[in-house]
């Protein structure tokens, strides 16, 4: 059975388990090839191969909704739903997204690249199907890591309360979410996963409750006795206390066993959780033996990157400041915290996929005299903006937010671009926002942030390669740095990594006899008043940022200049308010006029209206 003969889930039917095992090996080879070429999520997908095959043989996608949390474990699902050719251009412009995508296929119900949300989607879909009297199943595949997020528990609680027909597949691939549940005996697993047996048991209990016992106390006694008997034969069942039937655990690499469990689960009324044990990196030794490849994206921290600069500096600061602690939300590897954790294991906290908790916990730590550093991707930190604003900001606590993957990130697509952080952070009263333009600037800003104790600080940086500069090309404190003095016509401001594009534009303008003043603002909030005084004397001011141009850094410059008596013309360049698909970051910047050539063209147009 050849993988390229699979054009949809229907092609999986009627196949022997031997054929399916061979197919799984072909799928693994495709995953390894695509991820090694284009990067992506390796371990989680290698572990979900047999599970994905079983799901598509038992349920009828897209009639039945199969939802993934998080979507980075859906590579196999993409191949089985007719997207093998596009998969070979994974995460490339014009190729497949690294996450489910409604634009790609009717089999992708949700574009779920942020964790802990799928149970809420499932509850909503099941409610809609029930209201419309549609006999369609909803299947929610949840990674054990996603169950560290509070929203997942909200979804579980409502599913149990509502009794909606949802099959929850807990893909337990390494964290052992509920050890007590995992100790169920094999015989008990088989009994409790059999709907015929359980219906008979329910009938017996119903008959027993009809016996005319005398007195309310005896009725309560019978119920208590039944509960006690259940506790004797099985461990405390967390999920069942929420009203969700639990069956498992099952071998997530045994297709025959998985199919039987899923068929049984579909027969029950109400929500059922099928606990499946899988191995991250299955079948590929480098991933099986490499925790980083298993946990997230290959090649997370590169030498010479902004993240590497942060990682190096944090260890140095940890030696100097015993009160310094680090917090992350399930990403200690790709945010660069591993060296700090190795050096100071008692001062590094991974709270799981719980960004809101991470931020408010950091507030408590700061109140208690510690100096917390919260290291999170820009796109994920936006989930905790309320906590940043009202827990950290309102209390004026000196929490340092280290915001990785800010701006355009490239191959991860619309859900992962960090386009909101400058818009959001600049609206928090008392927040200082720093944007380094080089490896050395980031290191300096981390040291400066430690000296700012009157309120929170955000340092945001890009995934793109970091520029490396000489010591005399690094600023300090809350001051902007003028990198080039022009002839008074044009002032160019490049925030963070966009300083490189602005400098390139100044070179192009110089070839036309236009001498541009160039600033590395360094500080987004508060803006350096000396820089504002200087640029106000120019005919044209152009700001360039890699975030949303509405409400961002450039808008703050424009508003500040607007309060002054100046005739200069101001142009704010940045990303428009839209969802930006995955592509090479340079191509995205050029598309929105944020490359050197486009900036120079914009300046010429402003000088010659």
C-alpha positions as CSV (number, residue, x, y, z in Angstrom):
1,X,0.0,0.0,0.0
2,X,1.6,3.2,-1.1
3,X,1.2,6.5,0.7
4,X,0.7,8.4,-2.6
5,X,-2.4,6.3,-3.2
6,X,-4.1,7.8,-0.2
7,X,-6.2,10.7,-1.6
8,X,-8.6,10.8,1.4
9,X,-9.7,8.8,4.5
10,X,-11.9,6.5,2.3
11,X,-8.7,5.0,0.9
12,X,-7.9,3.6,4.4
13,X,-10.9,1.4,4.5
14,X,-10.7,-2.3,3.8
15,X,-6.9,-2.4,4.5
16,X,-5.3,-5.1,6.6
17,X,-3.4,-4.1,9.7
18,X,-0.2,-5.3,8.1
19,X,-0.8,-2.9,5.2
20,X,-1.5,-0.1,7.7
21,X,1.7,-0.8,9.6
22,X,3.6,-0.4,6.4
23,X,1.8,2.8,5.6
24,X,2.8,4.2,9.0
25,X,6.4,3.6,8.2
26,X,6.0,5.5,4.9
27,X,4.3,8.4,6.7
28,X,7.2,8.6,9.3
29,X,9.7,8.8,6.5
30,X,7.8,11.7,4.9
31,X,7.6,13.6,8.2
32,X,11.3,13.2,8.8
33,X,12.2,14.3,5.3
34,X,9.9,17.4,5.3
35,X,10.9,18.6,8.8
36,X,14.6,18.1,8.3
37,X,14.3,20.2,5.1
38,X,11.9,22.9,6.2
39,X,12.0,22.6,10.1
40,X,8.8,22.1,12.0
41,X,7.4,19.9,14.8
42,X,8.9,16.4,14.6
43,X,8.5,14.4,17.8
44,X,4.8,15.0,18.3
45,X,3.9,14.0,14.8
46,X,6.0,10.9,14.7
47,X,4.2,9.8,17.9
48,X,0.7,10.4,16.4
49,X,0.9,8.3,13.3
50,X,-1.1,5.2,14.3
51,X,-3.5,7.3,16.2
52,X,-4.3,9.5,13.2
53,X,-4.8,6.4,11.0
54,X,-7.2,4.9,13.5
55,X,-9.2,8.1,13.9
56,X,-9.7,8.4,10.1
57,X,-10.8,4.7,9.9
58,X,-13.3,5.0,12.7
59,X,-14.8,8.4,12.1
60,X,-16.0,10.0,8.8
61,X,-14.1,13.2,8.4
62,X,-15.2,15.9,7.5
63,X,-18.8,14.8,8.4
64,X,-17.4,14.0,11.8
65,X,-15.3,16.8,13.1
66,X,-11.8,15.8,14.1
67,X,-10.2,18.7,16.0
68,X,-6.5,18.9,17.1
69,X,-5.0,20.6,20.2
70,X,-2.5,21.7,19.4
71,X,-2.5,21.7,15.7
72,X,1.2,21.0,15.4
73,X,0.4,17.2,15.8
74,X,-1.8,17.2,12.7
75,X,0.8,16.5,10.0
76,X,-0.4,12.9,9.5
77,X,-4.0,14.1,9.4
78,X,-2.9,16.4,6.5
79,X,-1.4,13.5,4.5
80,X,-4.4,11.3,5.1
81,X,-6.8,13.9,3.8
82,X,-5.2,14.3,0.4
83,X,-2.4,16.8,1.0
84,X,0.7,14.7,0.5
85,X,2.0,16.8,-2.4
86,X,1.7,20.1,-0.6
87,X,3.2,18.5,2.5
88,X,6.5,18.3,0.7
89,X,6.6,22.1,0.7
90,X,5.7,22.3,4.4
91,X,5.8,25.8,5.9
92,X,7.0,27.3,2.6
93,X,5.2,30.1,0.8
94,X,2.5,28.5,-1.3
95,X,2.9,25.2,0.5
96,X,1.1,23.7,3.5
97,X,0.8,25.5,6.8
98,X,2.4,23.8,9.8
99,X,-1.0,23.8,11.5
100,X,-4.6,22.9,10.4
101,X,-5.9,25.4,8.0
102,X,-9.5,26.0,6.9
103,X,-8.3,27.4,3.6
104,X,-6.5,24.1,2.8
105,X,-9.1,21.5,3.4
106,X,-12.7,20.9,4.5
107,X,-11.2,18.3,6.9
108,X,-9.6,21.2,8.9
109,X,-12.4,22.6,11.1
110,X,-10.3,24.9,13.2
111,X,-6.9,26.6,12.8
112,X,-5.7,25.7,16.2
113,X,-2.1,26.5,16.8
114,X,-2.5,27.8,20.3
115,X,-3.0,25.2,23.0
116,X,-5.8,24.4,25.4
117,X,-8.7,25.6,23.2
118,X,-10.0,22.6,21.4
119,X,-12.4,21.4,24.2
120,X,-14.2,24.7,24.0
121,X,-14.5,24.3,20.2
122,X,-15.7,20.8,20.7
123,X,-18.4,21.8,23.2
124,X,-19.6,24.5,20.8
125,X,-19.7,22.2,17.8
126,X,-21.5,19.4,19.7
127,X,-24.0,21.9,20.9
128,X,-24.7,23.1,17.4
129,X,-25.0,19.6,16.0
130,X,-27.4,18.7,18.8
131,X,-29.5,21.9,18.3
132,X,-29.8,21.1,14.5
133,X,-30.5,17.4,15.2
134,X,-27.5,16.3,13.2
135,X,-26.0,12.9,14.0
136,X,-22.4,13.9,13.7
137,X,-19.6,13.0,16.1
138,X,-17.1,15.5,17.5
139,X,-13.6,14.2,18.3
140,X,-11.1,16.4,20.2
141,X,-7.5,15.2,20.2
142,X,-5.8,16.8,23.1
143,X,-2.1,16.6,23.9
144,X,-1.2,16.0,27.6
145,X,0.7,19.3,27.6
146,X,-2.5,21.2,26.5
147,X,-4.2,20.0,29.7
148,X,-1.8,22.3,31.7
149,X,-3.8,25.3,30.4
150,X,-6.7,26.6,32.4
151,X,-9.0,27.0,29.4
152,X,-8.8,23.2,28.9
153,X,-10.3,22.7,32.3
154,X,-13.0,25.2,31.6
155,X,-13.9,23.1,28.5
156,X,-13.8,19.8,30.4
157,X,-16.1,21.2,33.1
158,X,-18.7,22.4,30.6
159,X,-18.6,19.2,28.6
160,X,-19.2,17.2,31.7
161,X,-22.0,19.5,32.9
162,X,-23.7,19.6,29.5
163,X,-23.4,15.9,28.7
164,X,-22.6,16.6,25.0
165,X,-21.5,13.7,22.8
166,X,-17.8,14.4,22.4
167,X,-15.0,11.8,22.1
168,X,-11.9,13.3,23.8
169,X,-8.6,11.6,22.8
170,X,-5.9,12.3,25.4
171,X,-2.7,11.9,23.5
172,X,-0.4,11.3,26.4
173,X,3.1,11.4,24.9
174,X,5.4,12.1,27.7
175,X,4.1,14.2,30.7
176,X,1.9,11.5,32.2
177,X,-0.9,13.9,33.0
178,X,-2.7,11.7,35.5
179,X,-0.5,8.9,37.0
180,X,-3.2,7.4,39.1
181,X,-5.4,6.9,36.0
182,X,-2.5,5.2,34.2
183,X,-2.3,2.5,36.9
184,X,-5.7,1.0,36.0
185,X,-5.4,-2.8,35.5
186,X,-5.7,-4.2,32.0
187,X,-8.8,-6.2,32.9
188,X,-10.5,-3.2,34.3
189,X,-9.6,-1.2,31.2
190,X,-11.3,-3.8,29.0
191,X,-14.4,-3.9,31.2
192,X,-14.9,-0.2,31.5
193,X,-14.4,0.5,27.8
194,X,-17.1,-2.0,26.8
195,X,-20.4,-0.1,26.3
196,X,-22.5,-3.3,26.5
197,X,-21.1,-4.2,30.0
198,X,-21.5,-0.6,31.2
199,X,-25.1,-0.4,30.0
200,X,-25.9,-3.6,31.9
201,X,-24.3,-2.2,35.0
202,X,-26.4,0.9,34.7
203,X,-29.6,-1.2,34.3
204,X,-28.7,-3.2,37.5
205,X,-28.2,0.1,39.4
206,X,-31.5,1.4,38.1
207,X,-33.4,-1.6,39.3
208,X,-31.6,-1.5,42.7
209,X,-32.7,2.1,43.1
210,X,-36.4,1.1,42.5
211,X,-36.5,-1.2,45.5
212,X,-38.8,0.4,48.1
213,X,-36.2,1.1,50.8
214,X,-37.6,2.7,53.9
215,X,-36.5,6.2,54.7
216,X,-34.4,8.8,52.9
217,X,-31.3,7.9,55.1
218,X,-31.2,4.4,53.6
219,X,-31.4,5.9,50.1
220,X,-28.4,8.0,50.8
221,X,-26.6,5.1,52.4
222,X,-27.1,3.0,49.2
223,X,-25.6,5.8,47.1
224,X,-22.7,6.2,49.4
225,X,-22.1,2.4,49.4
226,X,-22.1,2.4,45.6
227,X,-19.5,5.2,45.5
228,X,-17.4,3.4,48.1
229,X,-17.5,0.1,46.1
230,X,-16.4,2.0,43.0
231,X,-13.5,3.5,44.9
232,X,-12.4,0.0,46.0
233,X,-12.2,-1.3,42.4
234,X,-10.6,1.7,40.7
235,X,-8.5,4.7,41.6
236,X,-10.0,8.2,42.0
237,X,-11.1,9.2,38.5
238,X,-10.5,12.9,38.0
239,X,-12.3,13.0,34.7
240,X,-15.4,11.1,35.9
241,X,-15.7,13.6,38.8
242,X,-16.3,16.2,36.1
243,X,-18.9,14.0,34.4
244,X,-16.7,12.6,31.7
245,X,-16.4,8.9,31.2
246,X,-12.8,7.7,31.2
247,X,-11.5,4.6,29.3
248,X,-7.9,3.6,29.0
249,X,-5.0,3.8,28.8
250,X,-4.4,2.2,25.4
251,X,-1.3,1.6,23.4
252,X,-1.2,4.5,20.9
253,X,0.8,2.5,18.4
254,X,-1.5,-0.5,18.2
255,X,-4.0,0.4,15.5
256,X,-6.3,-2.5,16.1
257,X,-6.6,-1.8,19.8
258,X,-7.1,1.9,19.1
259,X,-9.9,1.3,16.7
260,X,-11.7,-1.0,19.1
261,X,-11.4,1.7,21.9
262,X,-12.6,4.5,19.5
263,X,-15.6,2.4,18.3
264,X,-16.6,1.7,21.9
265,X,-16.2,5.4,22.9
266,X,-18.5,6.4,20.0
267,X,-21.2,4.1,21.4
268,X,-21.5,5.9,24.7
269,X,-23.8,8.8,25.3
270,X,-22.1,12.0,26.6
271,X,-18.5,12.9,26.7
272,X,-15.9,10.1,26.8
273,X,-12.2,10.4,27.3
274,X,-10.0,7.8,25.6
275,X,-6.5,7.8,27.2
276,X,-3.8,7.0,24.6
277,X,-0.2,6.5,25.4
278,X,2.2,7.4,22.6
279,X,5.9,8.0,22.2
280,X,7.2,11.2,20.9
281,X,9.7,10.8,18.1
282,X,8.6,7.2,17.5
283,X,10.6,5.4,14.8
284,X,13.3,8.0,14.4
285,X,16.2,7.7,16.8
286,X,17.5,11.3,16.7
287,X,14.0,12.5,17.9
288,X,13.5,9.6,20.3
289,X,16.8,10.5,22.1
290,X,16.6,14.3,21.8
291,X,14.3,16.1,24.2
292,X,14.5,19.4,22.4
293,X,13.4,17.8,19.1
294,X,10.7,16.0,20.9
295,X,9.4,19.0,22.7
296,X,9.1,21.6,20.0
297,X,10.5,23.1,16.8
298,X,13.8,21.9,15.5
299,X,16.6,24.5,15.6
300,X,14.9,26.6,18.2
301,X,18.0,28.6,19.5
302,X,20.7,29.4,17.0
303,X,24.1,30.7,17.8
304,X,24.4,34.5,17.3
305,X,20.6,34.9,17.4
306,X,18.7,37.4,19.6
307,X,17.6,34.5,21.7
308,X,21.2,33.3,22.2
309,X,22.1,36.8,23.4
310,X,19.3,36.7,25.9
311,X,20.2,33.2,27.1
312,X,23.9,34.2,27.6
313,X,23.0,37.4,29.4
314,X,20.4,35.9,31.7
315,X,23.0,33.5,33.2
316,X,25.4,36.4,33.7
317,X,22.7,38.4,35.4
318,X,21.7,35.4,37.5
319,X,25.2,35.2,38.9
320,X,25.0,38.9,39.8
321,X,21.4,39.0,41.2
322,X,20.4,36.2,43.5
323,X,16.8,37.5,43.5
324,X,16.5,37.0,39.7
325,X,14.1,34.2,38.7
326,X,12.9,33.0,35.3
327,X,9.4,31.9,34.3
328,X,8.1,30.4,31.0
329,X,5.0,28.7,29.8
330,X,6.1,25.3,28.5
331,X,8.9,26.6,26.4
332,X,12.2,26.7,28.3
333,X,14.1,25.4,25.3
334,X,13.1,27.7,22.5
335,X,13.0,30.8,24.7
336,X,16.6,30.2,25.7
337,X,16.1,29.3,29.3
338,X,17.8,26.0,29.4
339,X,21.3,27.3,30.3
340,X,19.7,29.4,33.1
341,X,17.8,26.3,34.4
342,X,20.9,24.2,34.3
343,X,22.8,26.8,36.3
344,X,20.0,27.8,38.7
345,X,17.4,24.9,38.7
346,X,15.6,26.2,41.8
347,X,15.1,29.6,40.2
348,X,13.6,28.6,36.9
349,X,9.9,27.8,36.7
350,X,8.0,26.2,33.8
351,X,4.3,26.5,34.6
352,X,3.0,24.6,31.5
353,X,0.8,26.1,28.8
354,X,-0.6,28.7,31.2
355,X,0.5,32.2,30.1
356,X,-2.0,34.0,32.3
357,X,-0.9,32.1,35.4
358,X,2.7,32.8,34.5
359,X,2.2,36.5,34.4
360,X,0.2,36.8,37.6
361,X,2.5,34.4,39.5
362,X,5.4,36.7,38.4
363,X,3.5,39.6,40.0
364,X,3.4,37.7,43.2
365,X,7.0,36.9,43.1
366,X,7.9,40.5,42.5
367,X,5.7,41.6,45.4
368,X,7.7,39.1,47.5
369,X,11.0,40.6,46.6
370,X,12.1,38.5,43.7
371,X,12.9,39.9,40.2
372,X,11.0,37.7,37.8
373,X,11.8,37.4,34.1
374,X,8.9,36.1,32.0
375,X,10.2,34.5,28.7
376,X,7.4,33.8,26.2
377,X,6.8,34.2,22.5
378,X,5.0,37.3,21.5
379,X,2.0,35.6,20.0
380,X,1.5,33.5,23.2
381,X,2.0,36.4,25.6
382,X,-0.9,38.3,24.0
383,X,-3.2,35.7,25.7
384,X,-2.2,37.2,29.0
385,X,-2.7,40.9,28.2
386,X,-5.3,41.4,30.9
387,X,-2.9,40.0,33.5
388,X,-0.1,42.2,32.1
389,X,-2.3,45.3,32.3
390,X,-4.2,44.8,35.6
391,X,-2.0,42.4,37.6
392,X,1.5,43.6,36.8
393,X,0.9,47.2,35.5
394,X,-1.8,48.3,37.9
395,X,0.4,47.1,40.8
396,X,3.5,48.7,39.3
397,X,5.5,45.6,39.8
398,X,9.0,45.3,38.2
399,X,8.4,42.2,36.1
400,X,10.7,41.9,33.0
401,X,8.9,40.5,30.0
402,X,11.3,39.0,27.5
403,X,9.3,38.8,24.3
404,X,10.7,36.4,21.8
405,X,9.5,36.0,18.1
406,X,8.2,39.6,18.0
407,X,7.3,40.9,14.6
408,X,7.1,38.8,11.5
409,X,8.1,35.3,12.2
410,X,7.8,33.7,8.8
411,X,7.0,30.0,8.3
412,X,4.7,29.5,11.3
413,X,2.0,31.7,9.7
414,X,-0.8,34.0,10.8
415,X,-1.2,32.6,14.3
416,X,2.5,33.0,15.2
417,X,3.5,36.4,13.9
418,X,4.1,38.7,16.9
419,X,2.4,41.8,15.5
420,X,0.5,42.9,18.6
421,X,3.1,43.2,21.3
422,X,4.1,46.9,20.7
423,X,0.5,47.9,20.3
424,X,-0.5,46.2,23.6
425,X,2.5,46.9,25.8
426,X,2.6,50.6,24.9
427,X,-0.9,51.0,26.3
428,X,0.0,49.7,29.8
429,X,0.7,52.7,32.1
430,X,4.2,52.7,33.6
431,X,5.5,50.1,31.1
432,X,8.9,50.6,29.6
433,X,9.3,49.0,26.2
434,X,12.7,48.3,24.7
435,X,13.4,47.1,21.1
436,X,17.0,46.0,20.5
437,X,18.5,46.3,17.0
438,X,21.5,43.9,17.6
439,X,22.8,41.1,19.6
440,X,24.8,43.5,21.8
441,X,21.9,45.9,22.2
442,X,19.8,43.1,23.6
443,X,22.5,42.3,26.2
444,X,22.7,45.9,27.2
445,X,19.0,46.3,27.5
446,X,18.7,43.2,29.8
447,X,21.2,44.9,32.1
448,X,19.3,48.2,31.8
449,X,16.0,46.4,32.6
450,X,17.4,45.2,35.9
451,X,18.0,48.8,36.9
452,X,14.4,49.8,36.1
453,X,12.6,49.0,39.3
454,X,9.6,51.4,39.3
455,X,7.4,49.3,37.0
456,X,7.3,46.6,34.4
457,X,9.7,46.4,31.4
458,X,9.3,44.6,28.1
459,X,12.2,43.7,25.9
460,X,11.0,42.4,22.5
461,X,13.1,40.9,19.7
462,X,12.8,39.1,16.4
463,X,13.3,35.6,15.3
464,X,15.4,36.9,12.4
465,X,19.2,36.8,12.6
466,X,20.6,39.4,15.0
467,X,23.0,42.0,13.7
468,X,26.4,42.1,15.5
469,X,28.0,45.5,16.2
470,X,31.0,47.0,17.9
471,X,30.9,48.2,21.5
472,X,30.7,51.8,20.4
473,X,27.5,51.1,18.4
474,X,25.5,50.2,21.5
475,X,23.4,52.6,23.4
476,X,22.5,52.7,27.1
477,X,19.6,53.5,29.4
478,X,16.5,55.1,28.0
479,X,18.3,57.1,25.3
480,X,17.9,56.8,21.5
481,X,21.0,56.4,19.4
482,X,21.6,58.5,16.3
483,X,23.5,56.4,13.8
484,X,23.7,58.9,11.0
485,X,23.4,62.7,10.7
486,X,21.7,64.0,7.6
487,X,21.1,67.3,5.9
488,X,17.9,68.1,7.7
489,X,15.5,66.9,5.0
490,X,14.7,63.4,6.2
491,X,14.7,61.5,9.5
492,X,14.4,57.7,9.4
493,X,13.5,55.8,12.6
494,X,14.0,52.0,12.5
495,X,12.5,50.2,15.6
496,X,14.4,47.0,16.6
497,X,15.5,44.8,13.7
498,X,14.1,47.3,11.2
499,X,17.1,49.5,11.8
500,X,18.8,47.4,9.1
501,X,16.2,48.2,6.5
502,X,16.2,51.9,7.4
503,X,20.0,52.0,7.1
504,X,19.8,50.4,3.7
505,X,17.3,52.9,2.6
506,X,19.6,55.8,3.8
507,X,22.3,54.3,1.6
508,X,20.0,54.3,-1.4
509,X,18.9,57.9,-0.7
510,X,22.5,59.0,-0.4
511,X,23.2,57.8,-3.9
512,X,20.5,60.3,-5.0
513,X,22.1,63.2,-3.0
514,X,19.6,62.9,-0.1
515,X,21.3,62.8,3.3
516,X,19.0,61.1,5.8
517,X,19.3,61.3,9.5
518,X,19.0,57.7,11.0
519,X,17.9,56.9,14.5
520,X,17.8,53.6,16.4
521,X,15.1,54.7,18.9
522,X,15.9,51.7,21.2
523,X,13.1,52.7,23.6
524,X,9.6,52.6,22.3
525,X,8.1,53.9,25.6
526,X,9.1,56.4,26.8
527,X,10.3,58.0,23.6
528,X,13.6,59.9,24.0
529,X,12.7,63.6,24.1
530,X,16.0,64.6,22.5
531,X,15.3,62.4,19.6
532,X,11.8,64.0,19.2
533,X,13.3,67.5,19.4
534,X,15.8,66.6,16.6
535,X,13.4,64.9,14.2
536,X,10.8,67.6,14.6
537,X,13.2,69.9,12.7
538,X,13.2,67.7,9.6
539,X,11.0,68.1,6.6
540,X,10.0,64.4,6.5
541,X,9.9,61.8,9.2
542,X,9.5,58.1,8.4
543,X,9.1,55.4,11.1
544,X,9.5,51.7,10.3
545,X,8.4,48.9,12.6
546,X,7.7,45.1,12.2
547,X,4.4,45.3,14.1
548,X,0.9,46.7,13.4
549,X,1.3,50.3,12.2
550,X,-2.0,51.3,13.8
551,X,-1.5,52.0,17.4
552,X,2.2,50.9,17.5
553,X,5.6,52.6,17.9
554,X,5.3,54.9,14.9
555,X,1.9,56.0,15.9
556,X,3.3,57.1,19.2
557,X,6.0,59.1,17.4
558,X,3.3,60.7,15.2
559,X,1.2,61.6,18.2
560,X,4.1,63.1,20.1
561,X,5.2,65.2,17.1
562,X,1.5,66.3,16.7
563,X,1.7,67.9,20.1
564,X,4.5,70.2,18.9
565,X,4.6,73.2,16.5
566,X,6.2,71.4,13.6
567,X,5.5,71.4,9.8
568,X,7.3,68.0,9.2
569,X,5.4,65.4,7.2
570,X,5.2,62.1,9.0
571,X,4.8,58.6,7.5
572,X,4.3,55.5,9.6
573,X,5.3,52.2,8.0
574,X,4.4,48.8,9.4
575,X,2.1,45.9,9.1
576,X,-1.5,46.5,8.2
577,X,-4.3,45.1,10.3
578,X,-4.7,41.7,8.6
579,X,-3.8,38.0,9.1
580,X,-0.5,37.5,7.4
581,X,0.1,34.0,5.9
582,X,3.4,32.1,6.2
583,X,6.3,33.0,4.0
584,X,9.9,34.0,4.2
585,X,10.2,37.1,6.6
586,X,12.1,39.1,4.0
587,X,9.4,38.5,1.4
588,X,6.7,39.6,3.9
589,X,8.6,42.7,4.8
590,X,8.9,43.6,1.1
591,X,5.3,42.9,0.5
592,X,4.4,45.6,3.0
593,X,7.0,48.1,1.9
594,X,9.4,47.5,4.8
595,X,12.5,46.7,2.8
596,X,15.2,49.2,2.0
597,X,14.2,49.8,-1.6
598,X,10.5,50.4,-0.7
599,X,11.4,52.8,2.2
600,X,13.6,54.8,-0.1
601,X,10.9,55.0,-2.7
602,X,8.4,56.2,0.0
603,X,10.8,59.0,1.1
604,X,11.3,60.2,-2.5
605,X,7.5,60.4,-2.9
606,X,7.2,62.4,0.3
607,X,9.9,64.9,-0.7
608,X,8.4,65.3,-4.2
609,X,4.6,65.2,-3.7
